[in-house]
Amino acid sequence: MTTTPVSTAPSATASATASAQRSASLISTLPGHYYTSPEIFRQEQEHLFESMWFCAVRGADLARPGAFRTVQVGRENVLVTRSRTGELRAFLNICRHRGARLRTEEAGEVRRSLQCPYHAWTYDLDGKLIAAPNLVRMPDVDRREYGLVTVALREWLGYAWVCLADEPPSFEETVMGAAVERLGNVAAIEHYGTQNLALGKRITYDVRANWKLIVENFMECYHCATIHPELTDVLPEFADGYAAQYYVGHGAEFGEGVKGFTVDGSEGFGRLPEVAEDQGRRYYAITVKPTVFINLVPDHVILHRMFPLSEDRTIVECDWLYAPEVVESGADVSKSVELFHRVNAQDFEACERTQPAMASRAYRRGGVLVPTEHHIGMFHEWLIGMLGGRDGGSLHRRHLDERAGETHP
C-alpha cells in the first residue's frame, strides 16, 4: 500500500501570517468575524449607533412645520419633525399607549399633530399628548409624562444629529472634534457654509457590505490608482496611495490643468464665499465616526450618511450641496456629481467584492495594512475600545487572542 507523506512544513497561509507578523511594514486588520457576526453588529448598534451622535436628516428637507422623516438609528426608529414654532424635534417613533409605530412611511407631512393609527392617541409636534379616546375621563393622566419619548438633537452643517443615549457624549468633542482632528480647527470646515448650501443632487446606494468596510475604504487611497481613474486624473497625488486623511490638515491639490472638481476636470462653479484662497484648489475629506463622511472642494460639499441595517447591508445617502444661486439658476451640476458618483460606485463595488471573503477561513485572523493604511488601525483600536470597553473586554480579549494565533469556535 502506498501512502502519501504528510508534510510537516508550515502551510502557505501560516507562512504568510508568520511573515506578516515579522514585517514592520504590515499591521493586522480586524478578524473576519467582525464583519459577519450578527452579535458584533448588535453590540455596534448598542454601543455606537445608539450611544453616539448620528447624522439623521438634512434640516432643509423638513422645510415646513409638520414635515417629518423617519430614520433607523441602530435598533430604534426615530421620528424627526419640525414644530409649529420652527424648531426641529426628534422622538422615538413609538406610541406611548400600546407601542404602535406612529408613522411607517420614510417622509411626509402632517398639519398639526401626530396621531397613532391604532387607538388614535394624538401628540402635538412638540411630543405632548393632546388627545385620546376618553382621555377627559382620565384626569390623572399627565399629558407630558405620557408624551412621546424625546431624543436629543443638535444641528450642525445644516443637518440634524440625534443621540439616543440618556446622557449624550459631548457634541463638540465627538462630532465637531472630528473636524478639528482632521483640519486643525472647526473654522476650516465652517468656511464652506454648508448649512447655507442647497441640495443639488441626492443619490441613495444600497450596499451589500458591512459598514466598517465602507469606512476603511473611505479612509485610504492605496486603492485609488487601481479603481479610481477619474479621481486620480483630478487629484494626481492620490495615485501614490496616500489619502487626504493620512495627513492632518492636508488637502489633496488639483492636478495641473484641472479647472474644477468635475469628472473631466472642466471648470465647476465659483468658489464658495468664505473658502480661503489656499483652499481654492484642494480637496479635504473628514470621517465623523461612526457613519459620516464629509468631502470639501472649493465650489461644493459632498456629505455621505451611512445607515447600517445589518452586518452585511448598509444604506448610504449621499448629498451634493452647492451655493443656493447655482441650484436656483438650474445650472448643470452633472459633471461634478458624476465624478463622485463614479467614485462611490467603484468603492461600493469593491466593498461588496470584499464582504463574502470576511467569512472565509483565509480571513479568520484578518488581513494586513500597508504603511499608507496604518491610520485605519487607529479606527480598529477605537472600535475595539468602544465595544470591548463596555462589555467587560470580551471582544477585545478575543481579538488579541486571534492576533496571537489562538483559535476560537
C-alpha positions, -999 to 999 in steps of 0.1 A, spaced: 0 0 0 13 34 -9 7 62 14 10 99 7 35 115 30 21 143 52 42 174 51 53 189 83 62 222 67 40 252 75 11 259 52 12 288 28 -14 306 49 6 300 81 38 312 63 21 343 51 8 350 86 42 345 102 58 367 76 33 394 82 39 392 120 77 397 114 72 426 90 73 461 104 56 474 73 24 454 79 0 456 108 -30 433 111 -67 442 105 -97 431 124 -105 394 120 -132 385 95 -159 378 121 -161 415 129 -177 420 96 -201 389 96 -211 384 132 -248 394 140 -237 395 177 -209 421 170 -233 441 148 -258 441 177 -232 454 200 -223 481 174 -259 491 174 -260 494 211 -226 509 218 -221 530 187 -252 539 167 -275 542 198 -249 559 220 -231 584 198 -244 613 177 -259 601 145 -264 623 114 -301 617 107 -318 643 85 -309 674 64 -327 703 81 -339 718 48 -357 685 39 -381 695 67 -389 729 55 -424 735 70 -440 728 104 -454 692 103 -428 679 79 -413 647 92 -388 620 83 -383 586 99 -348 573 104 -334 540 116 -308 546 143 -294 513 155 -324 492 166 -346 522 171 -368 541 146 -366 579 152 -392 604 140 -377 638 132 -402 667 126 -404 705 126 -425 720 153 -451 747 148 -426 773 161 -400 762 135 -376 740 157 -365 705 148 -377 679 172 -368 641 175 -388 614 191 -388 576 192 -414 566 166 -435 547 192 -470 555 206 -469 555 244 -502 536 246 -496 502 231 -463 507 212 -476 510 176 -454 529 152 -468 563 146 -455 567 110 -445 539 87 -435 560 57 -400 574 53 -411 610 49 -443 631 49 -461 660 64 -489 664 89 -510 695 95 -509 700 133 -504 667 151 -491 631 150 -519 606 155 -514 569 162 -535 549 136 -542 521 162 -561 538 190 -559 575 179 -536 587 207 -526 621 193 -495 642 200 -486 678 191 -454 685 172 -435 690 205 -444 655 216 -471 663 242 -501 640 244 -531 662 234 -559 638 227 -570 602 231 -604 585 232 -619 590 266 -589 610 278 -611 635 296 -624 607 318 -588 601 330 -578 634 346 -549 617 365 -530 612 332 -502 636 329 -501 646 292 -464 654 292 -454 623 311 -472 602 285 -459 623 256 -435 609 230 -401 599 242 -377 627 233 -344 621 215 -315 646 219 -310 667 188 -283 691 176 -280 710 143 -246 714 126 -237 719 90 -274 721 81 -281 686 94 -300 672 124 -278 649 145 -296 628 171 -284 608 200 -304 581 218 -281 580 249 -296 591 282 -265 612 286 -252 621 252 -214 625 247 -201 660 241 -211 671 206 -182 695 205 -157 668 213 -171 638 193 -186 654 162 -171 689 158 -139 674 172 -135 652 141 -131 684 120 -105 697 145 -87 664 144 -86 664 106 -82 701 97 -68 717 128 -98 738 137 -136 740 133 -133 772 113 -117 754 84 -149 734 78 -173 762 87 -158 784 60 -177 763 35 -210 775 49 -225 740 45 -256 750 65 -265 776 39 -259 754 8 -287 740 -14 -292 704 -24 -282 699 -60 -284 661 -60 -290 632 -37 -283 595 -45 -291 566 -23 -270 535 -25 -279 501 -11 -245 485 -4 -243 448 4 -213 452 27 -205 458 63 -204 495 73 -168 492 85 -156 481 51 -170 513 37 -153 534 64 -120 517 58 -123 522 21 -130 559 25 -101 564 48 -74 551 25 -62 557 -11 -40 527 -16 -67 515 -40 -71 548 -58 -47 541 -87 -64 508 -93 -101 517 -93 -105 555 -95 -90 567 -128 -113 598 -129 -104 608 -94 -67 604 -98 -68 625 -130 -82 653 -109 -61 646 -78 -29 631 -91 -12 627 -57 -39 601 -48 -23 577 -74 7 575 -49 -16 558 -24 -17 585 3 -53 596 11 -61 631 22 -69 618 57 -34 604 60 -20 638 67 -35 661 94 -46 694 78 -36 683 43 -58 688 13 -51 670 -20 -42 695 -47 -59 696 -81 -37 685 -109 -20 709 -133 -46 720 -159 -75 708 -138 -100 736 -135 -126 721 -112 -137 690 -92 -156 675 -122 -155 642 -140 -134 656 -168 -115 683 -149 -135 711 -165 -145 743 -147 -170 740 -119 -186 769 -102 -173 800 -83 -155 793 -51 -178 794 -21 -177 829 -5 -158 821 27 -135 794 14 -99 806 20 -77 812 -11 -53 785 -1 -82 760 -1 -92 771 -35 -77 741 -54 -78 714 -28 -99 685 -17 -104 677 20 -120 646 35 -133 641 70 -146 610 87 -170 617 116 -172 584 134 -191 562 132 -212 569 100 -205 602 83 -181 613 55 -176 650 46 -159 660 14 -149 696 8 -140 711 -25 -139 748 -35 -174 751 -50 -194 724 -33 -196 699 -4 -204 662 -6 -218 646 25 -223 608 30 -246 594 57 -245 557 64 -274 538 78 -262 503 88 -291 478 86 -273 445 92 -239 430 94 -238 428 56 -260 456 44 -256 494 46 -277 522 30 -256 552 21 -273 586 13 -250 610 -5 -258 647 -9 -242 671 -33 -245 707 -19 -240 739 -38 -244 776 -34 -281 784 -35 -278 806 -66 -262 777 -85 -292 754 -78 -318 781 -82 -304 790 -116 -309 755 -129 -272 752 -136 -259 718 -148 -242 701 -119 -239 667 -136 -202 668 -142 -194 674 -105 -220 649 -94 -207 623 -119 -172 624 -105 -180 614 -70 -209 592 -81 -183 571 -101 -161 571 -70 -190 559 -49 -199 532 -74 -163 520 -77 -158 520 -39 -191 502 -31 -184 475 -57 -150 469 -41 -167 466 -6 -192 442 -20 -164 422 -36 -147 421 -2 -177 412 20 -180 375 11 -143 369 19 -149 381 55 -165 347 62 -136 328 46 -111 308 66 -84 327 48 -96 358 67 -102 342 100 -74 362 116 -79 391 93 -56 407 67 -29 433 68 -25 471 64 4 486 44 21 517 58 -2 541 39 -31 524 56 -18 523 91 -41 550 103 -70 525 97 -55 506 126 -64 536 148 -100 532 137 -99 495 146 -85 502 180 -112 528 186 -138 503 176 -124 476 199 -122 501 227 -158 512 222 -171 476 222 -146 458 245 -145 486 270 -183 484 275 -189 447 277 -161 437 301 -135 434 273 -146 401 259 -144 412 223 -111 430 229 -96 398 245 -109 376 217 -93 400 191 -60 400 209 -61 362 212 -67 358 175 -39 382 167 -17 359 188 -28 329 168 -52 312 191 -84 297 177 -119 300 188 -151 280 180 
